[in-house]
Amino acid sequence: MRLKYVLTVLVFLLPSLVPLLAFVIGPMISAAWTSLHSWNLIGPMQWVGLDNYAFLSTDPATHQSFLHTVYYIVGYLPLVYVGGLALALALNSRIRGRALFRGVYFLPVITSWVVVALVWRWLLSPSNGVVNSVLATFGIEGPGWWADPAWAMPSIILASAWKDLGFVMVILLAGLQTINPDLYEAAELDGAGWWRRLRSITLPLLSPSTFFVIVLSLINGFQVFDQVYVMTGGGPNDASRVVVQQVYDLTFRYGQAGMASALSWLLFFVILVITLIQFYGQKRWVNYE
């Protein structure tokens, strides 16, 4: 009977387990093996052991790419969360056309990153972009945006936050709709204003949704690539070169697949450690009651 139970469970797991093994776990194991070799994708692999990891740990370019990735996350996460929360609060109220607005704000989420990045590259064009043209009408000289090393990463952050606002909005809106309205009514009777209700009721009871958004956004933030590749290509002067961009360059520009695989695994361990810290720290601030 136990064997029959196990076989039944495996049958139901197979539709998900087979793709997981073929497209996730298998490639991860292959990348781990490749990271211990020097390989240019053409010739035979040469065993180097942990030399790739040792080199990356002292490589200034790798340190810089990690710093750029952290810079992206620090700018992106607060912007997308605050914006998504504002939209969720607005669309949780009784306003006309709520369904239409929800669809409109969610539309960028399902739009291809290549399309979004190309549109924002045009909007933020230093010479004839819409944003700088609007600023010029007010007598303000617009920055160089993605063509300026100082503004390249803020340009990417702005485009990324705009695209992901709808996703964060939907998650937080779902969380808001689980909060008992009686709590707000009781707080109003006690004289609590809008800010007090937000701080004492909404945010604490929204903490599970907030935790989910933060964890997912951090994981995606460390893997940022599409918008960087399309908007700046990691430039100018490597000012927006992130970790995944470096993995791509090492593999396809410089033919160092072993080094790229080692960097991929370093990124994996960084994400894993940060995620575990978040799950451990959630006990202090996440309210599941």
C-alpha positions, 0 to 999 in steps of 0.5 A: 500500500505504501509503494502504491501511494508513493507511485501515485504521488509520483505520477501526479508530480511528473508533469512538474518534476520532469521540466524541473529536472530538465530545465532547472536542476539539470542545468544547475548541476551542469553549471556547477561542473563547468565552473570547475573547468576552463572552457571556451564553448568550443574546445575540450574542458580543462580542469582548474578546480576552484581557480575560477572562484578564487579569481572572481573573489578578487576581481575588481570587475566582479566587485563592481558588477555586484555593487551595481546590482545592489545599487539597482535593488536599493533604488528599485525596491522602495520605488516599486513598493511605495508605488504599488502600495499607493496604487493598491490603496487607491484601487481598493477604495470605491472609485468608478472604473476600478476594473479598468484601472487594474487592467491598465496598470497590470498591462506593462507586467505582461508586456515583453521586457524588450518592448518596454526597454526600447520604449523607455530608451526612446522616452529617455533619449538625451537628444529627442526623448519625450522626457527631456522635451517636456523638461525643456518646456519648463526651462530645465535641461534634462540629463543624459539618462542612459547615455550618461554614466551617472544616470544610466542606472537610474534610467534602468530603475525607472523603467523597471519600477514602471513595468513591475508596479502592476504586479506589486499592486495586484499582490498588495491589493489582494492582501488589502482585501483580506483585512476586516473592514470592521477594524477600520470602522472601530479605529475611526470611532476611536478618532484615528485618522488616515495615517494612523489607520495606515500605520497601525492597521493596514501595514501590520496586517499587510506584512505577509504580502509585503514580505512576499513582494520583498523576497520576490523583488530581491530575487528578481533584482539580483537577476536583472538583465533584460532591461540592462542589455537592451537599454545600455548594454552595461554601459556607458563605461560599464556604469550599469554592468550588473552580475548577469550582464557579466555572466553573459559577457564572459560566456558569449563575448570572451568565451570563458564559460567556466568563469561565467558558471562560477559567477552564476553559482556565486550569485546563487549563493548570495541570493540564497543567503539573503533569502534565508536571512529574510525568512529568519527575520520575518518572525520579528515583523510579519503578522500572519494572524 
